[in-house]
Amino acid sequence: MRTENQIQSKINELTLQKKSLLTRLEAARPESTLHDSLNAQLLRLEDMISMLEWVLNEPSGSYHM
């Protein structure tokens, strides 16, 4: 099991990767395969960040009523 600090560190690392990816995405031509690839990578990074944030801020309560 990862500690809260390890998870936050990973979120920070992925956020830096996301910023770098956004910079590269802005420079890519919209119709290029590079743009499509970078967009797919961006979506994966955002998903990973969201999952890690969910782990840190796990909702309480029941989903089934």
N, C-alpha and C positions, 0 to 999 in steps of 0.2 A: 504494500500500500504506500502510495506517495504522500509526502507531507504537504501541508498547505503551501509552504515556501517553495517546494519543488514544483508544484502545479503553477503557482504564480510566476515563477521563473520561466517555465515553459510558455505560458501565455505571453510574457514579455518578449521572449525569443521569437515566437510566431508573429507577434505584432510588428516587430522590426522587419521580419521577412515580408509581411504584408505591405509595409510602407515601401520597401524596395521594389516589390512586385508592381505596386501601383505606379511608381515612377517609370518602370520599364513599359508598363501597359500604356501610359500616356504617350510614350515615344513611338510605339508601334502603330503601323497603319491599321485602321479599323477592319479592313477586309482581308488582312493577311492571316496566314496560318499561325504565325507567331502570336498575333493578338488573340486568336481563339485559344491557343495553348496557355497563354498567360492568364486568360479569363478563367479557364478551367482550374488552373493552379490556385487562383485567387478564391474561387468558390470552395475548394478543398481546405484552404487555410482558414477561411471564415467558419467553416463547419467545425474544424478542430478547435478553434478558439472558443466557439459557442459551447461545445461539449465540455471543455475544461472549465469554462466559467460556470456551467451548470453544476459541475462537481463541487466547485468552491461554494456556490450559493444554492445548494440543493434545496428544492422546495419542501416545505413541510406539509403535513396533512395527507389526506387520502384522495386518490384519483377516482376511486370507485365509491359511489354513494349508494 
